[in-house]
Structures are given as structure tokens and as C-alpha cells.
Amino acid sequence: METNNVVLLRGTLTNDPLVRVLASGDSVTQIELSTEVDGRTVSVPVSVAGDGVTVVAGDTVVVAGHVRRRFFRAGGVTQSRTEVVAADVIKTTRRRTVERTIASVRAALDAA
């Protein structure tokens, strides 16, 4: 895990995961997470390498990963998107796994 760029989010999936196959043949799963910041609900785009995400809309999850900004061309215009790249997406009902993930994030921050 990155030590200078660490994200830990808790929120609810607003829609079912969307799997996209890239030109390289690799797949990426995109999810949208709704969470609260300063009493306001915000939407956070999350991408996960591969297609092994086993969550559905309405699930409350914890996401550990890092932030990145990517650039792409759409309609002849360069656009950008800031998103969380998830290393782990865990349902909050899996309490022990969530606790281990939080401990891992804490250890990464302590190592920095």
C-alpha cells in the first residue's frame, strides 16, 4: 500500500458495479460510493482492477486505496477524473476483515 497517498472510506454503493474491458484486455470495475463529508452527502468514484467485486447497490462498504487523477479524451476534448483506486472493497458486515484493513492502513501511515 502507498504510504503517502492513503484513502480509507466508508459509505454506501449507489449503483451496481460496472465492469469495463479496456483496449489492453484488462478489466476494471467502477463503483460509485455515497458518503458524508461535513454533514453533506458526496459521491466518490472508485475503480477496482479486475472484475472480482462482489458488492451490489445498497451495500455499506469500507474502501482502502489511493487517489489518482486520470486524463482521457472524449468527444475530441481532454477531460479528467479524480477517483479512488481501491486495493480493498469490503462489506461492513465482514467486521474482522474491516478491522484488519484499517490496521493495515494505520501501519502504512505509521511507516511514512
TIVO-2410 file (N, C-alpha, C; in nm, 3 decimals):
# residues 112
REC num residu      c1      c2      c3 atome chaine
REC   1      M   0.084  -0.117   0.000     N      A
REC   1      M   0.000   0.000   0.000    CA      A
REC   1      M   0.088   0.124   0.000     C      A
REC   2      E   0.044   0.226  -0.070     N      A
REC   2      E   0.114   0.354  -0.073    CA      A
REC   2      E   0.128   0.407   0.069     C      A
REC   3      T   0.232   0.482   0.097     N      A
REC   3      T   0.246   0.539   0.230    CA      A
REC   3      T   0.220   0.690   0.232     C      A
REC   4      N   0.222   0.755   0.117     N      A
REC   4      N   0.197   0.899   0.112    CA      A
REC   4      N   0.062   0.935   0.051     C      A
REC   5      N  -0.007   0.838  -0.001     N      A
REC   5      N  -0.135   0.862  -0.066    CA      A
REC   5      N  -0.228   0.749  -0.023     C      A
REC   6      V  -0.294   0.768   0.091     N      A
REC   6      V  -0.376   0.662   0.150    CA      A
REC   6      V  -0.518   0.712   0.168     C      A
REC   7      V  -0.614   0.630   0.127     N      A
REC   7      V  -0.756   0.664   0.141    CA      A
REC   7      V  -0.825   0.551   0.215     C      A
REC   8      L  -0.911   0.589   0.310     N      A
REC   8      L  -0.997   0.494   0.378    CA      A
REC   8      L  -1.136   0.556   0.381     C      A
REC   9      L  -1.231   0.493   0.313     N      A
REC   9      L  -1.368   0.546   0.301    CA      A
REC   9      L  -1.467   0.445   0.355     C      A
REC  10      R  -1.577   0.497   0.408     N      A
REC  10      R  -1.691   0.413   0.445    CA      A
REC  10      R  -1.813   0.479   0.383     C      A
REC  11      G  -1.893   0.402   0.313     N      A
REC  11      G  -2.010   0.457   0.251    CA      A
REC  11      G  -2.098   0.350   0.191     C      A
REC  12      T  -2.198   0.394   0.117     N      A
REC  12      T  -2.297   0.305   0.057    CA      A
REC  12      T  -2.287   0.311  -0.095     C      A
REC  13      L  -2.290   0.195  -0.158     N      A
REC  13      L  -2.289   0.190  -0.305    CA      A
REC  13      L  -2.421   0.244  -0.357     C      A
REC  14      T  -2.411   0.338  -0.452     N      A
REC  14      T  -2.533   0.398  -0.506    CA      A
REC  14      T  -2.585   0.324  -0.629     C      A
REC  15      N  -2.502   0.241  -0.690     N      A
REC  15      N  -2.548   0.160  -0.804    CA      A
REC  15      N  -2.464   0.033  -0.811     C      A
REC  16      D  -2.508  -0.061  -0.891     N      A
REC  16      D  -2.434  -0.187  -0.905    CA      A
REC  16      D  -2.300  -0.161  -0.974     C      A
REC  17      P  -2.199  -0.243  -0.944     N      A
REC  17      P  -2.069  -0.229  -1.009    CA      A
REC  17      P  -2.080  -0.240  -1.161     C      A
REC  18      L  -1.998  -0.163  -1.230     N      A
REC  18      L  -1.994  -0.165  -1.377    CA      A
REC  18      L  -1.856  -0.212  -1.419     C      A
REC  19      V  -1.851  -0.325  -1.489     N      A
REC  19      V  -1.723  -0.379  -1.535    CA      A
REC  19      V  -1.697  -0.330  -1.676     C      A
REC  20      R  -1.578  -0.273  -1.697     N      A
REC  20      R  -1.537  -0.226  -1.829    CA      A
REC  20      R  -1.413  -0.303  -1.873     C      A
REC  21      V  -1.410  -0.341  -1.999     N      A
REC  21      V  -1.292  -0.408  -2.054    CA      A
REC  21      V  -1.214  -0.304  -2.133     C      A
REC  22      L  -1.088  -0.288  -2.097     N      A
REC  22      L  -1.002  -0.189  -2.161    CA      A
REC  22      L  -0.946  -0.241  -2.292     C      A
REC  23      A  -0.891  -0.152  -2.373     N      A
REC  23      A  -0.833  -0.191  -2.501    CA      A
REC  23      A  -0.722  -0.294  -2.482     C      A
REC  24      S  -0.655  -0.290  -2.368     N      A
REC  24      S  -0.547  -0.385  -2.338    CA      A
REC  24      S  -0.599  -0.525  -2.308     C      A
REC  25      G  -0.731  -0.536  -2.287     N      A
REC  25      G  -0.790  -0.664  -2.250    CA      A
REC  25      G  -0.811  -0.678  -2.100     C      A
REC  26      D  -0.750  -0.589  -2.021     N      A
REC  26      D  -0.771  -0.589  -1.877    CA      A
REC  26      D  -0.911  -0.538  -1.845     C      A
REC  27      S  -0.963  -0.577  -1.730     N      A
REC  27      S  -1.093  -0.526  -1.690    CA      A
REC  27      S  -1.080  -0.441  -1.564     C      A
REC  28      V  -1.170  -0.343  -1.554     N      A
REC  28      V  -1.175  -0.252  -1.441    CA      A
REC  28      V  -1.321  -0.244  -1.397     C      A
REC  29      T  -1.342  -0.254  -1.267     N      A
REC  29      T  -1.476  -0.241  -1.213    CA      A
REC  29      T  -1.490  -0.102  -1.154     C      A
REC  30      Q  -1.597  -0.033  -1.190     N      A
REC  30      Q  -1.622   0.101  -1.138    CA      A
REC  30      Q  -1.744   0.096  -1.047     C      A
REC  31      I  -1.729   0.159  -0.930     N      A
REC  31      I  -1.842   0.172  -0.838    CA      A
REC  31      I  -1.852   0.317  -0.795     C      A
REC  32      E  -1.969   0.356  -0.750     N      A
REC  32      E  -1.993   0.490  -0.702    CA      A
REC  32      E  -2.034   0.477  -0.555     C      A
REC  33      L  -1.961   0.546  -0.469     N      A
REC  33      L  -1.982   0.536  -0.326    CA      A
REC  33      L  -2.039   0.668  -0.275     C      A
REC  34      S  -2.144   0.661  -0.196     N      A
REC  34      S  -2.204   0.779  -0.135    CA      A
REC  34      S  -2.160   0.782   0.011     C      A
REC  35      T  -2.102   0.895   0.053     N      A
REC  35      T  -2.053   0.908   0.190    CA      A
REC  35      T  -2.080   1.051   0.238     C      A
REC  36      E  -2.059   1.075   0.367     N      A
REC  36      E  -2.083   1.209   0.422    CA      A
REC  36      E  -1.954   1.281   0.453     C      A
REC  37      V  -1.949   1.408   0.415     N      A
REC  37      V  -1.837   1.495   0.448    CA      A
REC  37      V  -1.897   1.625   0.502     C      A
REC  38      D  -1.863   1.658   0.624     N      A
REC  38      D  -1.913   1.780   0.689    CA      A
REC  38      D  -2.066   1.788   0.683     C      A
REC  39      G  -2.133   1.677   0.706     N      A
REC  39      G  -2.279   1.675   0.709    CA      A
REC  39      G  -2.347   1.675   0.574     C      A
REC  40      R  -2.268   1.669   0.467     N      A
REC  40      R  -2.325   1.667   0.331    CA      A
REC  40      R  -2.292   1.535   0.264     C      A
REC  41      T  -2.383   1.486   0.185     N      A
REC  41      T  -2.360   1.362   0.111    CA      A
REC  41      T  -2.282   1.394  -0.015     C      A
REC  42      V  -2.174   1.318  -0.035     N      A
REC  42      V  -2.093   1.334  -0.155    CA      A
REC  42      V  -2.080   1.199  -0.224     C      A
REC  43      S  -2.058   1.205  -0.353     N      A
REC  43      S  -2.040   1.085  -0.434    CA      A
REC  43      S  -1.892   1.071  -0.467     C      A
REC  44      V  -1.839   0.951  -0.447     N      A
REC  44      V  -1.697   0.926  -0.471    CA      A
REC  44      V  -1.684   0.813  -0.574     C      A
REC  45      P  -1.624   0.840  -0.690     N      A
REC  45      P  -1.600   0.734  -0.786    CA      A
REC  45      P  -1.483   0.647  -0.740     C      A
REC  46      V  -1.501   0.517  -0.753     N      A
REC  46      V  -1.399   0.420  -0.711    CA      A
REC  46      V  -1.377   0.322  -0.825     C      A
REC  47      S  -1.250   0.293  -0.856     N      A
REC  47      S  -1.221   0.190  -0.956    CA      A
REC  47      S  -1.140   0.079  -0.891     C      A
REC  48      V  -1.166  -0.043  -0.937     N      A
REC  48      V  -1.102  -0.162  -0.883    CA      A
REC  48      V  -1.050  -0.244  -1.001     C      A
REC  49      A  -0.924  -0.283  -0.996     N      A
REC  49      A  -0.868  -0.366  -1.103    CA      A
REC  49      A  -0.939  -0.501  -1.103     C      A
REC  50      G  -0.973  -0.549  -1.222     N      A
REC  50      G  -1.036  -0.679  -1.236    CA      A
REC  50      G  -1.187  -0.672  -1.223     C      A
REC  51      D  -1.247  -0.790  -1.217     N      A
REC  51      D  -1.393  -0.797  -1.212    CA      A
REC  51      D  -1.442  -0.880  -1.092     C      A
REC  52      G  -1.363  -0.886  -0.986     N      A
REC  52      G  -1.397  -0.970  -0.871    CA      A
REC  52      G  -1.473  -0.899  -0.760     C      A
REC  53      V  -1.534  -0.785  -0.788     N      A
REC  53      V  -1.608  -0.712  -0.687    CA      A
REC  53      V  -1.742  -0.783  -0.662     C      A
REC  54      T  -1.769  -0.814  -0.535     N      A
REC  54      T  -1.889  -0.892  -0.502    CA      A
REC  54      T  -1.988  -0.811  -0.418     C      A
REC  55      V  -2.000  -0.683  -0.446     N      A
REC  55      V  -2.094  -0.598  -0.375    CA      A
REC  55      V  -2.201  -0.551  -0.473     C      A
REC  56      V  -2.314  -0.506  -0.417     N      A
REC  56      V  -2.424  -0.457  -0.501    CA      A
REC  56      V  -2.475  -0.326  -0.445     C      A
REC  57      A  -2.554  -0.257  -0.523     N      A
REC  57      A  -2.612  -0.129  -0.482    CA      A
REC  57      A  -2.682  -0.146  -0.347     C      A
REC  58      G  -2.658  -0.049  -0.258     N      A
REC  58      G  -2.718  -0.053  -0.126    CA      A
REC  58      G  -2.627  -0.110  -0.018     C      A
REC  59      D  -2.522  -0.183  -0.057     N      A
REC  59      D  -2.428  -0.238   0.040    CA      A
REC  59      D  -2.347  -0.125   0.103     C      A
REC  60      T  -2.323  -0.134   0.233     N      A
REC  60      T  -2.233  -0.042   0.301    CA      A
REC  60      T  -2.096  -0.108   0.303     C      A
REC  61      V  -1.995  -0.034   0.258     N      A
REC  61      V  -1.861  -0.091   0.242    CA      A
REC  61      V  -1.754   0.001   0.300     C      A
REC  62      V  -1.637  -0.058   0.321     N      A
REC  62      V  -1.516   0.016   0.353    CA      A
REC  62      V  -1.422  -0.003   0.235     C      A
REC  63      V  -1.363   0.106   0.188     N      A
REC  63      V  -1.271   0.102   0.074    CA      A
REC  63      V  -1.136   0.155   0.121     C      A
REC  64      A  -1.032   0.079   0.093     N      A
REC  64      A  -0.895   0.123   0.120    CA      A
REC  64      A  -0.823   0.131  -0.014     C      A
REC  65      G  -0.746   0.238  -0.034     N      A
REC  65      G  -0.674   0.253  -0.160    CA      A
REC  65      G  -0.599   0.384  -0.165     C      A
REC  66      H  -0.593   0.444  -0.285     N      A
REC  66      H  -0.526   0.572  -0.302    CA      A
REC  66      H  -0.600   0.655  -0.406     C      A
REC  67      V  -0.572   0.785  -0.407     N      A
REC  67      V  -0.637   0.878  -0.500    CA      A
REC  67      V  -0.550   0.894  -0.624     C      A
REC  68      R  -0.615   0.904  -0.740     N      A
REC  68      R  -0.543   0.938  -0.863    CA      A
REC  68      R  -0.633   1.024  -0.950     C      A
REC  69      R  -0.569   1.102  -1.032     N      A
REC  69      R  -0.639   1.182  -1.133    CA      A
REC  69      R  -0.595   1.130  -1.267     C      A
REC  70      R  -0.691   1.090  -1.347     N      A
REC  70      R  -0.656   1.038  -1.479    CA      A
REC  70      R  -0.713   1.128  -1.586     C      A
REC  71      F  -0.645   1.130  -1.699     N      A
REC  71      F  -0.685   1.212  -1.812    CA      A
REC  71      F  -0.722   1.122  -1.928     C      A
REC  72      F  -0.823   1.163  -2.004     N      A
REC  72      F  -0.868   1.084  -2.119    CA      A
REC  72      F  -0.932   1.177  -2.220     C      A
REC  73      R  -0.945   1.128  -2.342     N      A
REC  73      R  -1.010   1.205  -2.447    CA      A
REC  73      R  -1.150   1.151  -2.468     C      A
REC  74      A  -1.245   1.243  -2.473     N      A
REC  74      A  -1.384   1.207  -2.500    CA      A
REC  74      A  -1.444   1.316  -2.588     C      A
REC  75      G  -1.496   1.277  -2.701     N      A
REC  75      G  -1.555   1.374  -2.792    CA      A
REC  75      G  -1.456   1.477  -2.843     C      A
REC  76      G  -1.328   1.437  -2.856     N      A
REC  76      G  -1.226   1.527  -2.907    CA      A
REC  76      G  -1.174   1.626  -2.804     C      A
REC  77      V  -1.215   1.610  -2.679     N      A
REC  77      V  -1.174   1.702  -2.573    CA      A
REC  77      V  -1.104   1.623  -2.463     C      A
REC  78      T  -0.996   1.679  -2.410     N      A
REC  78      T  -0.929   1.615  -2.298    CA      A
REC  78      T  -1.006   1.644  -2.170     C      A
REC  79      Q  -1.039   1.538  -2.097     N      A
REC  79      Q  -1.112   1.551  -1.971    CA      A
REC  79      Q  -1.032   1.483  -1.861     C      A
REC  80      S  -1.070   1.509  -1.737     N      A
REC  80      S  -1.003   1.443  -1.625    CA      A
REC  80      S  -1.106   1.395  -1.525     C      A
REC  81      R  -1.063   1.300  -1.443     N      A
REC  81      R  -1.150   1.245  -1.339    CA      A
REC  81      R  -1.061   1.211  -1.219     C      A
REC  82      T  -1.101   1.257  -1.103     N      A
REC  82      T  -1.032   1.220  -0.981    CA      A
REC  82      T  -1.111   1.106  -0.919     C      A
REC  83      E  -1.042   0.998  -0.885     N      A
REC  83      E  -1.110   0.880  -0.833    CA      A
REC  83      E  -1.023   0.810  -0.729     C      A
REC  84      V  -1.085   0.722  -0.655     N      A
REC  84      V  -1.013   0.637  -0.562    CA      A
REC  84      V  -0.984   0.506  -0.633     C      A
REC  85      V  -0.859   0.462  -0.630     N      A
REC  85      V  -0.822   0.331  -0.682    CA      A
REC  85      V  -0.818   0.238  -0.562     C      A
REC  86      A  -0.910   0.144  -0.558     N      A
REC  86      A  -0.927   0.059  -0.441    CA      A
REC  86      A  -0.833  -0.061  -0.442     C      A
REC  87      A  -0.769  -0.083  -0.329     N      A
REC  87      A  -0.694  -0.206  -0.307    CA      A
REC  87      A  -0.788  -0.309  -0.244     C      A
REC  88      D  -0.883  -0.261  -0.162     N      A
REC  88      D  -0.980  -0.347  -0.094    CA      A
REC  88      D  -1.117  -0.280  -0.094     C      A
REC  89      V  -1.220  -0.359  -0.121     N      A
REC  89      V  -1.360  -0.318  -0.106    CA      A
REC  89      V  -1.425  -0.426  -0.021     C      A
REC  90      I  -1.466  -0.388   0.102     N      A
REC  90      I  -1.512  -0.488   0.198    CA      A
REC  90      I  -1.649  -0.446   0.253     C      A
REC  91      K  -1.743  -0.539   0.254     N      A
REC  91      K  -1.872  -0.512   0.318    CA      A
REC  91      K  -1.849  -0.492   0.467     C      A
REC  92      T  -1.920  -0.396   0.525     N      A
REC  92      T  -1.902  -0.368   0.667    CA      A
REC  92      T  -1.949  -0.483   0.755     C      A
REC  93      T  -2.026  -0.574   0.701     N      A
REC  93      T  -2.069  -0.691   0.778    CA      A
REC  93      T  -1.952  -0.786   0.804     C      A
REC  94      R  -1.845  -0.773   0.728     N      A
REC  94      R  -1.724  -0.856   0.749    CA      A
REC  94      R  -1.631  -0.781   0.844     C      A
REC  95      R  -1.674  -0.772   0.967     N      A
REC  95      R  -1.611  -0.687   1.069    CA      A
REC  95      R  -1.461  -0.716   1.088     C      A
REC  96      R  -1.423  -0.840   1.101     N      A
REC  96      R  -1.281  -0.873   1.124    CA      A
REC  96      R  -1.194  -0.831   1.005     C      A
REC  97      T  -1.245  -0.853   0.885     N      A
REC  97      T  -1.170  -0.812   0.766    CA      A
REC  97      T  -1.156  -0.661   0.760     C      A
REC  98      V  -1.262  -0.590   0.796     N      A
REC  98      V  -1.257  -0.444   0.801    CA      A
REC  98      V  -1.153  -0.399   0.903     C      A
REC  99      E  -1.153  -0.460   1.020     N      A
REC  99      E  -1.057  -0.424   1.125    CA      A
REC  99      E  -0.913  -0.448   1.080     C      A
REC 100      R  -0.888  -0.561   1.010     N      A
REC 100      R  -0.753  -0.588   0.959    CA      A
REC 100      R  -0.712  -0.486   0.854     C      A
REC 101      T  -0.805  -0.446   0.770     N      A
REC 101      T  -0.776  -0.347   0.666    CA      A
REC 101      T  -0.743  -0.211   0.729     C      A
REC 102      I  -0.820  -0.172   0.829     N      A
REC 102      I  -0.793  -0.046   0.898    CA      A
REC 102      I  -0.656  -0.050   0.965     C      A
REC 103      A  -0.623  -0.163   1.025     N      A
REC 103      A  -0.491  -0.180   1.089    CA      A
REC 103      A  -0.379  -0.169   0.985     C      A
REC 104      S  -0.402  -0.223   0.867     N      A
REC 104      S  -0.304  -0.217   0.758    CA      A
REC 104      S  -0.283  -0.072   0.712     C      A
REC 105      V  -0.392   0.002   0.700     N      A
REC 105      V  -0.383   0.143   0.660    CA      A
REC 105      V  -0.308   0.222   0.768     C      A
REC 106      R  -0.342   0.195   0.893     N      A
REC 106      R  -0.275   0.263   1.004    CA      A
REC 106      R  -0.125   0.233   1.003     C      A
REC 107      A  -0.088   0.109   0.978     N      A
REC 107      A   0.053   0.071   0.974    CA      A
REC 107      A   0.126   0.142   0.859     C      A
REC 108      A   0.058   0.154   0.743     N      A
REC 108      A   0.118   0.225   0.630    CA      A
REC 108      A   0.142   0.371   0.664     C      A
REC 109      L   0.049   0.432   0.735     N      A
REC 109      L   0.067   0.572   0.774    CA      A
REC 109      L   0.176   0.588   0.879     C      A
REC 110      D   0.184   0.494   0.971     N      A
REC 110      D   0.289   0.499   1.074    CA      A
REC 110      D   0.428   0.482   1.013     C      A
REC 111      A   0.436   0.406   0.904     N      A
REC 111      A   0.565   0.380   0.839    CA      A
REC 111      A   0.615   0.502   0.762     C      A
REC 112      A   0.524   0.590   0.729     N      A
REC 112      A   0.560   0.707   0.646    CA      A
REC 112      A   0.644   0.809   0.719     C      A
***
